[in-house]
Amino acid sequence: MFSACLSGPKGIKESREKGTMMSVIQVKAAQVTHPTGDPKFAVMQPFPAAISEKEADPFLMCDEFGPTVSTGKETDPDRFPVGWHPHLGMDIMTYMREGRGRHADSLGNREEFDSPGFQWISVGSGIEHAEGGGTEKGERQHGFQIWLNVPKVHKADDPQYGTVKPELLTEFDLSGGAGRARLLAGPYADQEGAFRTKQSVQMIDFEVTPRAAFCHAIPEHMETVLVYCYRGELRVGAEGKKLPAQHVARLDGTSSKRDLLLEAGEEGAACILFAGKRINEPIAWHGPFVASDKKELQKAFRAYQDGSFPPKRVPWDYRRAAAVPKS
């Protein structure tokens, strides 16, 4: 059962009486953004559009795309709805709840994956990738792209990549029949999420049944606590603050009160928990590049412009499927 603090009416009452429930600092509406610059491709962004990167540290960005109905699977292996673009100095996860993920990158990876599942990249010194176009016509597609900052000491690491298929995701029942939870990243009990981030985080996708409530204990060392509701409506925290769909709550993770209370409304709810240990380092961030300072940021842009970015890549033209060596 997925609960490290007391759940159910009796347990929640005891947590309230003991004063161990985490308080809500603010609730804000996610904002519509256009990450590719194409006005036809809009996402809901809880952070940094609503919660700044300083408040969300170590989390940089969360884009919710969909749910939408696919207009068709891309048949050209060299075409992607989100075309080739670079990244530097971050960890990235593309989490598909519905639909089929598709990805190619400068490490030579070309892969598709079913939902629920995700692909992740620890970008380090840099990658280029392209994505999308894996879902068949008429099928729903819904997911999240999440960016995390990494400590300065890891920003020049060699890039790493992984794909996590549905059977490799760890799922739990919530106590008292309150719903289900899917562990994406970080620790819970004796399990570890499949997204292996450089910074210590806990990311969990919760589905809560109608009118159910449960309590989850946030790890002691994680000061940043965000809850993004993407379906239905929740009451969150000691105050029972209303958290509608496409809204994000920021809670006080700096105190000794570690119990997070979530209670679903009449139609149930779904949300993602983002808890993490703050890095507390300055960053220079522009678009897909996150550096430690302006000098490093400018250096990365010069490398991209002169063709020497990314520094670690396969020796063939990774943008062309036909160039991949035959095994």
N, C-alpha and C positions, 0 to 999 in steps of 0.2 A: 504494500500500500504506500502511496506517495504522500506522506505527511510526516514532518519532523516535529510539529507542535500539535497540540490537541485540537481536533476538529469535531464537527457536530455541535448541536446547540449547547450541550453541557460543557464541552471542551472550550468552545469559543467564549462562553460566559466566564469560565475560569481564567482564560487568557486576558479578558478585559479587566477582571477583578485584580489580577496580579500586575496589571500595567505593563505587559510585555508586547503589546501590539504597536507596530510601527505607525507613525503619523504621516499624513499627506502634507507635502509642502505646497504643491500646486497641481492643478489639472488644466491642460491646454488642448486646444483642437489642433490636430494635424493639418498641414497646409498642402494644397495642390501645387506640385512642382513639375517641371519638364526636364528631366535629367539629361536627355540627349539633345535638347534644343528644339525638338520636333513638337509642335503644339498638339499633334494628334496622339502623342504618347505622354499621358499624364499619370502621375503616381500620387499617393498620399504619403506625406513625409512628417512623422512625429518629431524626428530630430535629424538635422539641426534646425529645421524650419520653425518648430515650436519650442523645443528645448535646446539651448545652445550647446556647442561642443564642450565648452568649459563645464557646464552643469552636468553634461552626460558622460564626461570622461570616465572610462576609456572608449565609450561608444561615440563614433563620429556621425554615422548616418544610418537611417532605416527608411527604405522606400518600399511601400506596399503597392504592388502592381496587380490589377484585376480586383475581383473576378470579372473576366470577360470571356467571350466565346471566340475561339480561334477561327481565323479566316482561312487557315490551311497550313499544312506543314511545308517548310521550305525544302524544295527538291534539289536546288543547286548547292553542292557541298561548300562552295566558296561564298555564299551569300548568307548574311545574318541580319535580322531586324535591328539589333544593336551592333553596329559595325565595329571594326577594329579600333581599339583605343588603349592608351597606356594606364598603368597604375604604379605607384611608388609608395613604400613605407607604411603599409597597412595590412591587415588581415581582412579578407572578404568572404562572405558566404552568400550564395544564391540558393534560397530555400523554396522549393516548389511544394505547395500544399495540394495543388491540382494541376494537371497537365504534365507535360514531359519537358525536362530541361535539355538544353543543347549548348555545347561550349567548344571553343577551340582556342589555343593559346601559343605563345612563343616558346614554350617548353616542348612543343610537339604534340600536346594532348588534343585529341578530337573525340568527343564523347557525348552520349545521350544518357539520360537517367530518368527513371519513373518517379512519380510522386506517391506518397510523401518521401522526399529525399532532397539532397542538396549536393552542390559542389563547392569546394572551398579552396582558396589560394592564400597562402602566407606570402605576400608579394615581395617583401624585403627590398632588394636593390632594383627591382622592377620587372614587370611583365607587360606584354600586350595580349589582349584577348578580344574575342567577339562572342556574342551569345544570342540565344533565342531561336525561334522557328522550329521547335521540336514537337509541337502539339498538333494533332490531326484536326482537320476542319470539323467544326461543330462541337468540339469538346471544350469544356471549361478550362481556363488557366488562371491560376492565382498563386501569388508567392511574394517573397520579400528578398530584397538585396540589402545586406547589412555590412557596414564598414566599421572596423575597430582600429583604433590607434595602437601602435606598439611602442615600447620603450626605445629611446635613442640607440641603445646598445644593439638592438635587433633591426634597425632600419636598413642596414647594408647586408643583411643575411642573404644567402642564396634563396631564390624562391622555391616554394613547395606547393604541391597540388594534391587534391584528393576528391574522390566522388563517394558519396554515401547513399547506398540504395535502401529502399524501404525496409528490407529484412535486417539491415544493420542498425536501424534506429532503435533506441531503448524507450519503451513505453511502459507507463505505470497506471494502475487504477488509483484514483483519489479516494481517500478514506471516507467511509460512510456513504459510498455510492455517489459521490459528488461529481464524478466525471472521469476524464482521462488526462494524462500528461505525457508529453513527448520531450525527452531530454535531448537538447541540441548541443550544448556546450557546457563544460565545467563539471564539478562533482555533485553527486547526490548519493548518499549512503556509500555503497561499495561500487557504484557505477561512475563512469566518466563519459561525458558527451563526445560524439564523434568529431565535432569541430574543434580541432586542436589549436587554440589560440596562443599567442606569445604572452599575453597578459591574462591574469586570473579573472575569469568571468563565470557566470552561471546564466544560461539561456534555456528557458523552458516554454514550450507551447502548451497552454492549458485550454481544455474544452470543459466547460462547467455546465452541468445539467440545470434545467429551470428551477429557480428558487433554492438552489443548493449553495452551501457556504463551506469553505474549508480554510485551513490555516497552513502556511508554509514558512519554515524557518530559513531566513537568509543567512548564509555563512558569515561568521563574525568579522572577517577582514574585508568584506565588500561594502564600501561606503556609498557607492552609486546604486540606486534602486529605481528602475523605471518599469511601468506596466503600460503596454499599449493594447487597448481593446480594439479588435478589428471586426468583431461581430457581436450583436446583442448589446446588453448593458450590464455593468457591474456596479457594486458598492465596494469601495476599497478603503483599507486602512482603518485605524482606530475610530476615525470620525464617520466612517461609512459614506465617504464622499462619492457622489454619483460620477461614474465613468462611462459615458456613452461610446458607441462605436466611433472609430476614427478619432479618438481622444487618447492622450497620454497622461499618466499620473507620475509625478516625481515624489518619492517618499524620502524620509529622513533615515538614511542608513548610517549616520555617524554616532547614534546613541546606542545604549545597551539593549534597547527594545528591538528584537530581531524577528518578531512574528508578523508575517504579512497575511492579512485577512482579505479574502476575495469572496464576494457573494453575488450570484447571478440573479438577473431579473426574471420576469415571467416567461421569457422565450429562451432562457439560457444565454451563454456568452462564450466567447473565445478570446484569448489574449496571449501575448508573449511577455514573459518576464525577462528583463535585462538587468542583471546585477553584476557589479564588477568592482575590482580594486582600482582606485584612481592612480593614474601615472604621475600627474602633477608635474609635467614637463612642458616647456613652451613648444609650440609647433608653428611652422609656416605652411599653410594649407592653401592650395589653389587648384580647383577642379579635382582631377584624379591623382594629384601629387601631394603627399604629406611628408614634409621634411622637418628637421629639427630647427632650422633657421633659414633666413632668406638666402644666405649664401649657398646652402645646399640645394634649396629650391631652384635658384637660378642655374646652378650647375646641371641639375636634372633636365631643365628645359633646353639648355644648350645641347646636351647629349641627345635629346629627342629630335631637335632640329637638325643636327649634323649626322643623324643616322646611327650613332653609337649606342643608342638605347633600344632595348634593354641590354645590359652588359652580359647577362647569362641567357643564352638562347641556343636553339638547335641550329646546326650549320646549313640547313636547307630553307627554302622559302616557305615558312610555316603558314602563310596566308593562302597557299594553294594546296588543296587536298591531293592533287596529282603529284606534288613534289615530295610527298611523304615516302621515305624509302620502303621498298617492298621487303617484308620480313621473310 
